[in-house]
């Protein structure tokens, strides 16, 4: 492989939905040097619905597809993995195929904002900013946001436990840092794989932030309600609820 300063076959963006991962991965791909980090292993259904109707269904076929198309011109491969992808990959022993890959742990500090974003996206059908208008009939639902929050907290803890068990030291990047300085975040990944820099091609970045005043309204309602219904969860949210 050429184009990297060391023998690194690729890297994995390890994250959870609504962490800004689609935007971040589009930034990475736009450089032309950092692979094509897409969701190759989400049981096929998400990519078939939103990106590639011909995406293979089996994990083995998805791995073959990944190995064929996920590299940039310098040979560096990249993929995005959610924690819920991991059991299938582990059971199929496909994780062994990532030997030598580096890990990037993309996390969102604002856990409540992330949970609200998950709830809203799944209940309106607008997963990405380039999907057109969302279903405006979806309304606030406390229990749904609470469940999403608990799931993502578990997923982030599971990633951290996995890295510790595997004695991996992932590059930790916050969603908030990506939005504040996209090029700096991308360059951190470039250095991880032995490149000095990787300039973003703005023409290759089409996704935008979807958060608006409705997210803020749902946040206020949830914070008011959780303090009454679940004081323990409310206490745990302190320091992780900034808008």
C-alpha positions in Angstrom: 0.0 0.0 0.0 1.3 3.5 -0.8 0.4 6.8 0.5 0.8 6.1 4.3 3.8 6.3 6.4 3.5 2.8 7.8 1.9 -0.5 7.0 -1.7 0.2 8.1 -4.4 -1.4 6.0 -7.2 0.9 7.2 -9.2 2.2 10.0 -12.7 1.8 11.6 -15.0 4.6 12.7 -16.6 3.1 15.8 -19.7 4.9 16.9 -23.4 5.0 17.5 -26.2 6.6 15.3 -26.7 10.4 15.4 -23.1 11.1 16.4 -22.6 13.1 13.3 -20.9 10.0 11.8 -22.4 10.3 8.3 -21.1 13.9 8.0 -17.7 13.0 9.5 -17.3 10.0 7.2 -18.3 12.2 4.2 -15.5 14.6 5.2 -13.0 11.8 5.5 -14.0 10.3 2.1 -13.9 13.7 0.4 -10.1 13.9 1.0 -9.5 11.1 -1.5 -6.9 9.7 0.9 -8.8 8.3 3.8 -10.8 5.4 2.3 -14.5 5.3 2.0 -15.9 4.8 5.5 -19.5 3.7 4.9 -21.9 1.4 6.8 -20.9 -1.9 5.1 -22.0 -4.2 7.8 -25.4 -3.0 9.1 -27.1 -6.3 8.1 -27.5 -4.7 4.6 -30.9 -3.2 5.3 -29.8 0.4 6.0 -27.5 0.6 3.0 -30.0 -1.0 0.7 -32.7 1.5 1.8 -30.7 4.7 1.8 -27.6 4.2 -0.5 -27.2 1.0 -2.5 -30.2 -1.2 -3.4 -27.8 -3.9 -4.6 -25.9 -4.1 -1.3 -25.4 -7.8 -0.4 -27.4 -9.3 2.4 -24.9 -11.7 4.0 -22.0 -10.6 6.2 -19.6 -12.6 4.2 -20.7 -11.0 1.0 -20.6 -7.6 2.7 -17.0 -8.2 3.8 -16.1 -9.1 0.3 -17.8 -6.0 -1.0 -16.0 -3.9 1.6 -12.6 -5.2 0.6 -13.4 -4.5 -3.0 -14.7 -0.9 -2.8 -13.8 0.7 0.5 -10.3 1.9 -0.4 -9.1 5.3 -1.6 -6.5 5.4 -4.4 -3.7 4.9 -2.0 -5.1 1.6 -0.9 -6.3 2.7 2.5 -9.7 1.1 3.5 -12.2 2.4 6.0 -15.6 1.4 7.4 -18.1 2.7 9.9 -19.2 0.3 12.6 -22.1 0.7 15.1 -22.0 -1.4 18.3 -25.0 -3.4 17.1 -22.9 -4.5 14.1 -20.4 -6.2 16.3 -22.2 -9.4 17.5 -22.7 -10.6 13.9 -19.1 -9.8 12.9 -17.8 -11.5 16.0 -20.0 -14.6 15.5 -18.9 -14.9 11.9 -15.2 -14.5 12.9 -15.0 -11.6 10.4 -13.4 -9.3 13.0 -10.1 -11.1 12.3 -10.1 -9.5 8.8 -9.5 -6.2 10.5 -6.2 -7.1 12.0 -3.9 -4.1 11.8 -6.7 -1.6 11.4 -6.7 1.5 13.6 -9.8 2.5 15.5 -11.5 5.9 15.7 -14.0 6.2 18.5 -16.5 8.9 17.5 -18.6 10.0 20.4 -21.1 12.7 21.1 -20.7 14.5 24.4 -24.3 15.7 24.4 -26.0 12.4 25.1 -29.4 13.8 25.5 -29.2 15.7 22.3 -28.1 12.5 20.6 -31.0 10.5 22.1 -33.5 13.2 21.0 -32.0 13.1 17.5 -32.3 9.4 17.3 -35.9 9.5 18.4 -36.8 12.2 16.0 -35.0 10.7 13.0 -36.6 7.3 13.4 -40.1 8.6 14.1 -40.1 11.2 11.3 -38.2 9.0 8.7 -35.6 11.8 8.0 -32.4 10.0 8.7 -30.1 12.4 6.7 -30.4 16.0 5.7 -30.4 15.1 2.0 -33.5 12.9 2.3 -36.1 15.7 1.8 -38.8 16.9 4.2 -39.5 14.9 7.3 -42.9 13.6 8.4 -44.2 16.5 10.5 -46.7 14.3 12.3 -44.2 12.8 14.8 -44.5 14.2 18.3 -42.5 14.2 21.5 -42.5 11.0 23.5 -40.7 10.8 26.8 -40.4 7.0 27.0 -38.9 6.7 23.5 -36.2 9.3 24.2 -35.4 7.6 27.5 -35.0 4.2 25.8 -32.8 5.8 23.1 -30.7 7.4 25.8 -30.2 4.2 27.7 -29.3 2.3 24.5 -26.6 4.8 23.4 -25.1 5.0 26.9 -24.8 1.2 26.9 -23.3 1.3 23.4 -20.6 3.8 24.3 -19.7 1.9 27.4 -19.6 -1.3 25.3 -17.2 0.3 22.8 -14.9 1.4 25.7 -15.0 -2.1 27.3 -14.2 -3.7 23.9 -11.2 -1.4 23.3 -9.9 -2.1 26.8 -10.3 -5.9 26.4 -8.5 -5.8 23.0 -5.8 -3.5 24.4 -6.6 -1.0 21.8 -5.9 2.7 22.1 -8.5 4.3 19.7 -8.3 7.8 18.5 -11.1 9.6 20.4 -13.0 12.3 18.6 -16.0 14.2 19.7 -18.9 15.1 17.4 -18.7 18.6 18.9 -15.0 19.0 17.8 -15.9 17.8 14.3 -18.5 20.5 13.9 -16.2 23.2 15.5 -13.2 22.4 13.3 -13.8 19.7 10.6 -10.3 19.9 9.1 -8.6 19.5 12.4 -10.7 16.4 13.1 -9.9 14.9 9.7 -6.2 15.7 10.1 -6.1 13.7 13.4 -7.4 10.7 11.5 -4.8 11.3 8.7 -2.0 11.3 11.3 -3.4 8.1 12.8 -2.7 6.3 9.6 0.6 7.9 8.8 -0.4 10.9 6.7 0.7 14.5 7.5 -2.7 15.9 6.4 -5.7 15.3 4.2 -7.4 18.4 2.9 -11.2 18.3 2.8 -12.8 18.7 -0.6 -15.9 20.9 0.2 -17.5 19.9 -3.1 -17.7 16.3 -1.8 -19.6 17.3 1.4 -23.3 17.6 1.0 -24.7 16.7 4.5 -25.6 19.4 7.0 -26.7 19.6 10.6 -30.4 18.8 11.1 -31.0 20.1 14.6 -33.5 23.0 14.9 -35.8 24.6 17.5 -37.9 21.4 17.8 -35.0 19.6 19.2 -34.6 22.3 21.8 -38.3 22.1 22.7 -38.1 18.3 23.2 -35.0 18.8 25.3 -36.7 21.2 27.6 -39.7 18.9 28.0 -37.6 15.9 28.7 -35.4 17.6 31.3 -38.5 18.9 33.1 -40.1 15.4 33.0 -37.1 13.3 33.9 -36.4 15.2 37.0 -39.8 14.1 38.3 -40.0 10.6 36.9 -36.3 9.4 37.1 -34.1 11.6 39.4 -31.3 9.1 39.1 -31.2 9.5 35.3 -31.5 13.2 35.7 -28.5 13.3 37.9 -26.5 11.2 35.5 -27.3 13.6 32.7 -25.6 16.5 34.4 -22.7 17.7 32.4 -23.9 15.9 29.3 -26.9 17.9 28.3 -25.5 21.0 26.7 -27.3 22.1 23.5 
